Amino acid sequence: MARIVVVGAGIIGLATAARLATRGDDVVVLEKETEVAEHQTGRNSGVIHSGLYYVPGSLKARLGTAGAASMTAFAHEHGVAVETCGKLVVAVDDDEVARLDVLAERGRANGVPVHRIGPDEAREHEPHVACVAALRVESTGIVDYRGVCRVLAAQVTDAGGEIRLGTTFVGARTDGDGVRVRLLDPSGDGTELRADALVVCAGLYADRAARTCGIQPAARIVPFRGEYFELAPHAARLVRGLIYPVPDPRFPFLGVHLTKMVGGGVHAGPNAVLALAREGYRWRDVSPADVADALTWPGLWRLGARNWAPGAREVARSLSTSLFAASLARLVPGIGKADIVPAPAGVRAQALQRDGSMVDDFLVQTVGRQVHVLNAPSPAATASLEIAKHLERELDGALAA
Ligand SMILES: Cc1cc2nc3c(=O)[nH]c(=O)nc-3n(C[C@H](O)[C@H](O)[C@H](O)COP(=O)(O)OP(=O)(O)OC[C@H]3O[C@@H](n4cnc5c(N)ncnc54)[C@H](O)[C@@H]3O)c2cc1C
């Protein structure tokens, strides 16, 4: 039985903590917020991705595909709202058809059941969609990720683990065979915990948390806000399930899409704009330190220089509801500006390398008795139960070394 401190009560930290606590480890989770799943996990699209998009053999492909099955089974087993409703990826013009076919090949290479269909069959699934061709993926689903986190948190405490909310991780250092962890308790007082090992799943703060432990992360987290609208009730009938565009292969984000939610209603989005604070959910949320952090990273300038035109289009779409509605109307022509209402945004933690390339795969760095998750973008919520197994193996290797 080892004493393990886990930082972050998002879905990755909780899934890992639940796994370790139920096998008998003495687990303490540190979370700076007063609730679990307050950041990426509680502000995402709620999709169980099937594994369609990811480079075959990558962690995203392996853990994402296995995770789609394990997350769906977990939700059914624990009474969390879930539905395997399937999705359509639609090519709206001939130029997109070639990319659609590449995507279908990639999906098949990952073992995802993908069906290439024509416009008539697409309209049998989604009567209001416009397309020249489409992919149908039956295994895609939707789930309540906050509900999943509540179950995982209960598993941690039922197994004797502790979840310390309102507690900020400040840093750690290796000490003999273990790790000394510094934290601020809910009253703001600094204290220290001694642990056999540390697992850091700090999402938007992953790189900073690594630096406070004396580890130089290979990439910097750059926050990309994803803004959402909801279809107004009168327009929700235009969408039955999930409708996605063909993604632009140059970007890791999937493009604004239409997503039925488990709680009812249809989400539209997310776009991708640089956030002016790591937890900046609105344009007016500005953190000078976070802005300075992003602007002093050469990778951001290199990314910007290569992608200024699509970047400017994203900003314009963020500022104009008409442009946002026009993107949705490419998929479902009946949708107009009057059919959408703003909904809360999320911010993605995207690791960006010095050369301006985005880290595509999940990235975990283990140093001594510390395991740091440095990049866990979509589909990490889908894959979380499998990522937890991966982190458990890393941790066991570190403890045995
Ligand atoms: C807009 C958007 C849409 C997405 N859609 C999907 C989707 O449909 N399907 C999917 O599979 N994935 C999706 N994702 C990705 C998915 O949500 C994330 O990959 C996943 O939630 C990452 O979980 P996490 O635990 O690493 O991070 P988080 O959920 O961000 O959790 C990190 C936690 O660490 C805490 N923390 C940070 N620093 C400290 C500190 N110093 N001390 C204590 N606590 C700290 C934070 O408060 C936070 O609670 C989406 C993401 C976004 C933003």
The ligand as an SDF file (V2000), in Angstrom:
LIG
                    3D

 53 58  0  0  0  0  0  0  0  0999 V2000
  -14.6000   22.8170  -25.2300 C   0  0  0  0  0  0  0  0  0  0  0  0
  -14.1470   21.3880  -25.0070 C   0  0  0  0  0  0  0  0  0  0  0  0
  -14.8330   20.3310  -25.6080 C   0  0  0  0  0  0  0  0  0  0  0  0
  -14.3980   19.0120  -25.4070 C   0  0  0  0  0  0  0  0  0  0  0  0
  -15.1650   17.9710  -25.8620 N   0  0  0  0  0  0  0  0  0  0  0  0
  -14.8120   16.7100  -25.5450 C   0  0  0  0  0  0  0  0  0  0  0  0
  -15.6680   15.6170  -25.8600 C   0  0  0  0  0  0  0  0  0  0  0  0
  -16.7780   15.7980  -26.3440 O   0  0  0  0  0  0  0  0  0  0  0  0
  -15.2360   14.3580  -25.5840 N   0  0  0  0  0  0  0  0  0  0  0  0
  -14.0160   14.1070  -25.0060 C   0  0  0  0  0  0  0  0  0  0  0  0
  -13.6650   12.9380  -24.8150 O   0  0  0  0  0  0  0  0  0  0  0  0
  -13.2050   15.1330  -24.6570 N   0  0  0  0  0  0  0  0  0  0  0  0
  -13.6020   16.4150  -24.8790 C   0  0  0  0  0  0  0  0  0  0  0  0
  -12.8260   17.4580  -24.4850 N   0  0  0  0  0  0  0  0  0  0  0  0
  -11.5550   17.1560  -23.7950 C   0  0  0  0  0  0  0  0  0  0  0  0
  -11.7930   16.7650  -22.3380 C   0  0  0  0  0  0  0  0  0  0  0  0
  -12.7700   17.5620  -21.7270 O   0  0  0  0  0  0  0  0  0  0  0  0
  -10.4590   16.8780  -21.6030 C   0  0  0  0  0  0  0  0  0  0  0  0
   -9.5070   16.1720  -22.3450 O   0  0  0  0  0  0  0  0  0  0  0  0
  -10.5340   16.2800  -20.2050 C   0  0  0  0  0  0  0  0  0  0  0  0
  -11.6260   16.8190  -19.5100 O   0  0  0  0  0  0  0  0  0  0  0  0
   -9.2280   16.5520  -19.4780 C   0  0  0  0  0  0  0  0  0  0  0  0
   -9.4180   16.1680  -18.1160 O   0  0  0  0  0  0  0  0  0  0  0  0
   -8.3680   16.6140  -17.0450 P   0  0  0  0  0  0  0  0  0  0  0  0
   -8.7350   15.9270  -15.7830 O   0  0  0  0  0  0  0  0  0  0  0  0
   -6.9960   16.4140  -17.6030 O   0  0  0  0  0  0  0  0  0  0  0  0
   -8.5030   18.2190  -16.9300 O   0  0  0  0  0  0  0  0  0  0  0  0
   -9.5280   19.1290  -16.1440 P   0  0  0  0  0  0  0  0  0  0  0  0
  -10.9080   18.6590  -16.2520 O   0  0  0  0  0  0  0  0  0  0  0  0
   -9.2620   20.5290  -16.6120 O   0  0  0  0  0  0  0  0  0  0  0  0
   -9.0890   18.9730  -14.6290 O   0  0  0  0  0  0  0  0  0  0  0  0
   -7.8850   19.5010  -14.1100 C   0  0  0  0  0  0  0  0  0  0  0  0
   -8.1540   19.8550  -12.6640 C   0  0  0  0  0  0  0  0  0  0  0  0
   -6.9430   20.2260  -12.0410 O   0  0  0  0  0  0  0  0  0  0  0  0
   -7.2330   21.2650  -11.1170 C   0  0  0  0  0  0  0  0  0  0  0  0
   -5.9960   21.9880  -10.8180 N   0  0  0  0  0  0  0  0  0  0  0  0
   -5.2090   22.6430  -11.6910 C   0  0  0  0  0  0  0  0  0  0  0  0
   -4.1590   23.1960  -11.0420 N   0  0  0  0  0  0  0  0  0  0  0  0
   -4.2990   22.8530   -9.7250 C   0  0  0  0  0  0  0  0  0  0  0  0
   -3.5270   23.1250   -8.5520 C   0  0  0  0  0  0  0  0  0  0  0  0
   -2.4000   23.8690   -8.5830 N   0  0  0  0  0  0  0  0  0  0  0  0
   -3.9630   22.6380   -7.3730 N   0  0  0  0  0  0  0  0  0  0  0  0
   -5.0900   21.8970   -7.2880 C   0  0  0  0  0  0  0  0  0  0  0  0
   -5.8760   21.6070   -8.3890 N   0  0  0  0  0  0  0  0  0  0  0  0
   -5.4570   22.0830   -9.5770 C   0  0  0  0  0  0  0  0  0  0  0  0
   -8.2560   22.1120  -11.8620 C   0  0  0  0  0  0  0  0  0  0  0  0
   -8.9910   22.9450  -10.9920 O   0  0  0  0  0  0  0  0  0  0  0  0
   -9.0980   21.0410  -12.5310 C   0  0  0  0  0  0  0  0  0  0  0  0
  -10.2030   20.6650  -11.7350 O   0  0  0  0  0  0  0  0  0  0  0  0
  -13.2310   18.7690  -24.6420 C   0  0  0  0  0  0  0  0  0  0  0  0
  -12.5630   19.8300  -24.0350 C   0  0  0  0  0  0  0  0  0  0  0  0
  -13.0350   21.1240  -24.1660 C   0  0  0  0  0  0  0  0  0  0  0  0
  -12.3630   22.2400  -23.4190 C   0  0  0  0  0  0  0  0  0  0  0  0
  1  2  1  0
  2  3  1  0
  2 52  2  0
  3  4  2  0
  4  5  1  0
  4 50  1  0
  5  6  2  0
  6  7  1  0
  6 13  1  0
  7  8  2  0
  7  9  1  0
  9 10  1  0
 10 11  2  0
 10 12  1  0
 12 13  2  0
 13 14  1  0
 14 15  1  0
 14 50  1  0
 15 16  1  0
 16 17  1  0
 16 18  1  0
 18 19  1  0
 18 20  1  0
 20 21  1  0
 20 22  1  0
 22 23  1  0
 23 24  1  0
 24 25  2  0
 24 26  1  0
 24 27  1  0
 27 28  1  0
 28 29  2  0
 28 30  1  0
 28 31  1  0
 31 32  1  0
 32 33  1  0
 33 34  1  0
 33 48  1  0
 34 35  1  0
 35 36  1  0
 35 46  1  0
 36 37  1  0
 36 45  1  0
 37 38  2  0
 38 39  1  0
 39 40  1  0
 39 45  2  0
 40 41  1  0
 40 42  2  0
 42 43  1  0
 43 44  2  0
 44 45  1  0
 46 47  1  0
 46 48  1  0
 48 49  1  0
 50 51  2  0
 51 52  1  0
 52 53  1  0
M  END
$$$$
